[in-house]
């Protein structure tokens, strides 16, 4: 069975500093995809970054990077140079090739960026 | 607007009434997913549909909940005889066909916040 774990219910970071949000996953499928979504207080789900299980390099999208450690089954999100607008809930999600129709979401991490 | 459209944005119902939530997928997307988000929790899969077919409804409660995605028109999530525990945010997402590259992500709508009084 697939499972996503986010162990940090809440995080604080000072503006302009970097922050790492943790995510571990569990799947027996060799082919899978890992995602991070941002959910601001307005409620919408905003796609941030994707990492495929066969990708050799860590994914990067602007200030977002995904620290993918396959052997440890972790897919941590790194946000560099935090901005006040980064304050939101962040969800890690996964699908596996054998179960494409379901995205499994972690319970989320609430990030607060302090001025 | 080419995004996933959900309406209404907010829906208030009294216990025992019916709730109908609508979702229009992105243009060209033939796969629709419904997720439920309880307060302070992540999204939980409910159902996966293609046009006129329910592919996977393993996350749907067995009673009172149903979903459809007709040949024409939006996908509908229907909750009959709502109870207070149904209060949640319901998100719809769409994706292209399964032939799409595996990095294809889900595109989410803005959600419908259902409040049951």
Interface residues (C-beta under 8 A of the other chain):
Chain A: X4 X6 X31 X33 X35 X37 X42 X43 X44 X45 X47 X50 X52 X91 X93 X97 X100 X101 X102 X103 X104 X105 X106 X107 X108
Chain B: X31 X33 X35 X40 X41 X42 X43 X44 X45 X48 X55 X56 X59 X89 X91 X93 X98 X102 X103 X105 X106 X107 X108 X109 X110 X111 X113
